[in-house]
């Protein structure tokens, strides 16, 4: 029997997240203050007060979710388990939780990641969408030969696609014709985990070259491999790889079960990963962290 802390990605944000902890818990407040100092701006004010349209911008929401998640973890003062994992940007949070990356470095890397992602796909050129009720292998066949990619394998029957706007729209239409219950765009300002992010991957390779990543104190279940990873050089390459390739979350949760993980604790805003776990592997006891 073992446990894992998991950390959410983009889409879990809300205005006001973490504000009560900031006001009442010194450890949480220190995290937000460290992120503000690292970025040279009061990101915490945007997190606590909005507006939502500014918080949701990729360059803001990525360090914001990381900051809130780590603040929650520090406030809970919970012992680190044997494993950690994170969905997309949550992988940076997981590494921060495992003391492989400092809070300040994680904030700067995620700000750089958001800026690079936006620069790689000017407004209106890309699109990200979710397809509900279609087998992932069918969706991969539909995407083949197009400029759309499978971005997130979230759980059985829920797959995110991303890429060039027209290509994604065509895949959405074909997916509905193939039997998908729903296919709809997501409110993301950039296309994620797709070939359009090649320049962003190069930018992150350069950014990561200047940051020390230590061997994590908990084993990372990586987005790239859906398998354990601890080597710092492999982790850096995996963080670059995930820019242009899909998040293998369904496979990651199945690997957790295979490794004997019985308890999944979601740390951060929202409960998306807790819900996905119940649809992937009900044998894992998934719950939100109590603070």
C-alpha positions, 0 to 999 in steps of 0.5 A: 500500500502506498499513496500519491499526491497529484496536482491539477493543470489549467482549468482548475482556477477560480478567482479567490483561490487560496485567499483564505489560506493567505490570510490565516496561514503563515506557510501558505502566505510565504508561498504566495509572497515567494511567487510574487517576488520571483515574478516581480509582480503581485500575481497574488492580487490577481489570484485573489481578486481577478478579473477572471479573464486576466487570471485565465491568460496562460502566462498568469494561470500556470504560475497561479495554479502552482502557487495555490497548490503549493500553498495548500500543501504547505498549509496542510503540513502533510508528509510527502508520500512515495509518489507524486504526479501532475497534469500538464503544468501540474508536473512542475507543481509535483516537482516543486512539492518533491523539492526538485524545483524551488517555488521561485524557479517553478514560478519563473519556468511556468511564466516562461512556459505560458509566454512561449506557448502564446508566442508559438500560436498567435491568437486565432490560429489554434484551438483546443477541444474536448471529445466525449464518448469516443474511443481514443484509438478512433480519435487518433485515426481521425487526427492522422494526417491532419494538423490536429493532435491528441493533447490529453488522454484524460480518462475513458471517453474523454480526450482533448485534441489540439492544433491548427484551428481549422484542423481541430474543427474538422476533427470535431465534425468527424468525431461527431459523425463517428459517434462522439456524444459531444465535441466542443472547444475549450476556453484556453487561450492557446492550443496545448500539447501539440505540434504547434508548440514546437517553438515553445518546446525549444524555449523551455529547453533553453529555460530549463538549461539554466535551472537546477532540478534535483532528484525528487524526494518522491518518485514522479509518474511522468506525463511523457511515459506514464511511468516512474521517473527520478533522473533530473536530466530525464525529467528536464527532457520530459518537461520539454517533450510534454510541450508537443506531445499529449498528457498520458493521464489515463495510463498514468493512473493505471500505472499507479494502480499497477505500482500498488498505489491505493490512495490518491490525494489531489492537492490544489484548486478544484477536484478534476483529477479526483473525478477522473480517477474514479472513471479510470480506476475505482480501486484507487481511493481518490480524494481532496487533501484536507487542510 
